[in-house]
Amino acid sequence: MWFYFILILVQLILYPVIIYRAFKAKLKKNKSSFKKHLIRLIILLIFSGLFFEKIPGSNYFWMPIDAIHQGFSNKSLTGKWFVSGKKIYEWAPERHFNGDGYSIRISEMDDDLVAYFQKPDSLFYTNYPKQSRRENWQTKPWRSTPMEEDDLDAYYFAFHTTDTLGFQLIDLLEEDGNYYSYQYYLHGDDASKHYGNIDFYLICPKRKLIIKINHNT
């Protein structure tokens, strides 16, 4: 996220600088300098078009960047570096200005990833998800299904219907062989604390599914 804002800031700085220098070269009738800055301006315009996805092929510009970001994100989530597979289902309506809202994404796992999660590294259960993903939140490390009763409130807060897929999230949490984890932030005082924000995760090797949910209020 910070990388994205840094690139926006760099563009905001470069535009006036390049335009000023090009205008200055034009006034001094320095053709070579004017041409050089004009080329730089064209390159910057093309970059901005790709960056803000305003020109054809913009998705190819972001693909390698997204893949790297996904890899590091999944590494901090599970301890294994991988790029998310084909999207099976996604629901992500527009959020409020402050980030409140809901999103769910279900991705397919390839056979290698399925094999890994059938018997993950022992650190998977103790060291992940990394606290650094949500520094001011609390973390419930990965554990095997069936889901524990103490985690029901977290599930209800993260719940989303998946009727079109032929199963509900509770079905995945009740069957053996899956894993779930969540990071959360509580709202309210000590006497009335309740879930306010949550990232809820499910890994289902048998069904070849990875589910990521975010709910902020």
C-alpha positions in Angstrom: 0.0 0.0 0.0 2.8 2.4 0.9 4.6 1.6 -2.4 1.4 2.6 -4.3 1.2 6.0 -2.5 4.9 6.6 -3.0 4.5 6.1 -6.8 1.6 8.5 -6.8 3.7 11.1 -4.9 6.6 10.6 -7.3 4.3 11.3 -10.3 2.9 14.4 -8.7 6.4 15.7 -8.2 7.7 14.8 -11.6 4.9 16.4 -13.7 5.5 20.0 -12.6 9.3 19.5 -12.7 9.4 18.2 -16.2 6.8 20.7 -17.5 8.7 23.6 -16.0 12.0 22.4 -17.4 10.5 21.9 -20.8 8.9 25.3 -20.8 12.2 26.8 -19.7 14.0 25.1 -22.5 11.4 26.3 -25.0 11.9 29.9 -23.9 15.6 29.6 -24.3 15.1 28.0 -27.7 17.1 25.0 -26.6 15.7 22.4 -28.9 17.7 19.4 -27.7 16.8 20.1 -24.1 13.1 20.7 -24.9 12.9 17.5 -26.9 14.6 15.5 -24.1 12.0 16.8 -21.5 9.1 16.2 -24.0 10.2 12.6 -24.3 10.3 12.3 -20.5 6.8 13.8 -20.3 5.5 11.3 -22.8 7.1 8.4 -20.9 5.6 9.7 -17.7 2.1 10.0 -19.3 2.3 6.4 -20.5 3.5 5.2 -17.1 0.5 7.1 -15.4 -1.9 5.5 -17.9 -0.6 2.1 -17.0 -0.5 2.8 -13.3 -4.1 4.1 -13.2 -5.2 1.4 -15.7 -6.5 3.9 -18.2 -4.9 2.4 -21.3 -5.1 -1.0 -22.9 -2.7 -3.6 -21.5 -2.7 -2.0 -18.1 -3.5 -5.3 -16.4 -0.2 -6.8 -17.8 1.7 -3.9 -16.2 0.3 -4.8 -12.7 0.5 -8.6 -13.1 4.1 -9.1 -11.9 3.7 -6.5 -9.2 0.5 -8.2 -7.9 2.2 -11.6 -8.1 5.1 -10.5 -5.9 2.8 -8.8 -3.5 0.6 -11.9 -3.2 3.7 -14.1 -2.7 4.9 -12.0 0.3 1.4 -11.6 1.7 0.8 -15.4 1.6 4.2 -16.0 3.1 3.3 -13.9 6.1 -0.1 -15.6 6.3 1.0 -19.2 6.1 4.8 -19.4 6.1 4.8 -20.5 2.4 5.5 -18.2 -0.5 2.9 -18.7 -3.3 0.8 -16.8 -5.7 -3.0 -17.1 -5.3 -4.6 -19.3 -7.9 -7.7 -19.0 -10.1 -10.5 -17.0 -8.5 -13.5 -19.2 -7.8 -15.7 -16.6 -6.1 -15.4 -13.0 -5.0 -17.8 -10.5 -3.4 -16.3 -7.1 -2.7 -18.8 -4.2 -2.9 -17.6 -0.7 -2.7 -16.5 0.3 0.8 -17.2 3.4 2.9 -14.7 6.2 2.9 -13.1 5.0 6.1 -12.6 1.4 4.8 -15.6 -0.1 6.5 -17.2 -2.9 4.5 -16.9 -6.6 3.6 -15.0 -8.7 1.1 -14.6 -12.4 0.5 -12.4 -14.1 -2.1 -12.1 -17.8 -2.7 -9.2 -19.0 -4.8 -8.2 -22.4 -6.1 -5.0 -24.2 -4.9 -2.8 -26.2 -7.3 -1.7 -29.7 -6.6 1.6 -28.8 -5.1 0.0 -26.4 -2.7 -2.6 -29.0 -1.8 0.2 -31.5 -1.0 2.0 -29.0 1.2 -1.1 -28.1 3.3 -2.0 -31.7 3.8 0.9 -31.8 6.1 2.2 -28.2 6.7 5.3 -27.3 8.6 5.0 -27.3 12.4 5.6 -23.5 12.5 2.4 -23.1 10.6 0.4 -23.7 13.8 2.5 -21.4 16.0 4.0 -18.6 14.0 1.4 -17.7 11.5 -0.3 -15.4 10.5 2.4 -13.0 11.4 1.4 -10.3 13.8 3.0 -7.7 11.5 0.1 -8.2 9.1 -2.2 -6.4 11.7 0.1 -4.8 14.3 -2.7 -3.5 16.6 -5.0 -6.5 16.2 -5.0 -9.8 18.0 -4.1 -13.1 16.3 -5.6 -16.5 16.5 -2.9 -18.8 14.9 -3.8 -21.6 12.5 -5.6 -24.6 13.8 -7.2 -27.7 12.4 -11.0 -28.1 11.9 -13.5 -28.9 13.3 -13.8 -25.3 14.6 -13.6 -24.8 18.4 -16.7 -23.4 20.1 -14.8 -20.4 21.4 -14.3 -19.3 17.8 -18.0 -19.2 16.9 -18.5 -15.5 17.5 -15.6 -14.7 15.2 -17.2 -17.0 12.5 -20.6 -15.3 12.9 -19.0 -11.9 12.5 -17.1 -13.1 9.3 -20.0 -15.1 7.9 -21.1 -14.7 4.3 -23.5 -16.9 2.4 -22.1 -19.0 -0.3 -25.2 -20.8 -1.5 -24.2 -20.5 -5.2 -21.2 -22.7 -4.5 -23.1 -25.6 -3.0 -21.6 -25.2 0.5 -21.6 -22.8 3.5 -18.5 -21.7 5.3 -19.7 -23.5 8.4 -19.6 -26.8 6.4 -15.8 -26.2 5.8 -15.3 -25.4 9.5 -17.0 -28.6 10.6 -15.3 -31.1 8.3 -12.0 -32.6 9.1 -8.7 -31.8 7.4 -9.1 -28.0 7.0 -7.5 -25.1 8.7 -8.7 -21.8 9.9 -7.2 -18.6 11.5 -8.2 -15.1 12.1 -6.9 -11.7 13.2 -9.3 -9.3 14.9 -9.8 -6.0 16.6 -12.3 -5.5 19.4 -14.5 -2.4 19.8 -16.0 -1.2 23.0 -14.9 -1.0 26.6 -14.0 -3.9 28.9 -17.7 -4.5 29.7 -19.0 -4.5 26.2 -16.2 -5.6 23.9 -17.2 -7.0 20.6 -15.7 -7.8 17.2 -15.2 -4.6 15.1 -12.8 -5.8 12.5 -11.7 -9.2 11.4 -9.6 -11.0 8.8 -10.8 -14.6 8.6 -9.0 -17.3 6.7 -9.8 -20.9 5.7 -7.6 -23.4 3.9 -9.3 -26.6 2.5 -6.9 -29.0 0.9 -9.5 -31.6 -0.1 -11.6 -29.0 -1.9 -8.5 -27.1 -3.1 -9.7 -23.8 -1.7 -8.2 -20.8 0.1 -10.7 -18.4 1.5 -9.9 -14.9 2.7 -12.5 -12.7 4.4 -12.3 -9.1 5.7 -15.0 -7.4 7.6 -14.5 -3.9 9.0 -17.1 -1.8 10.9 
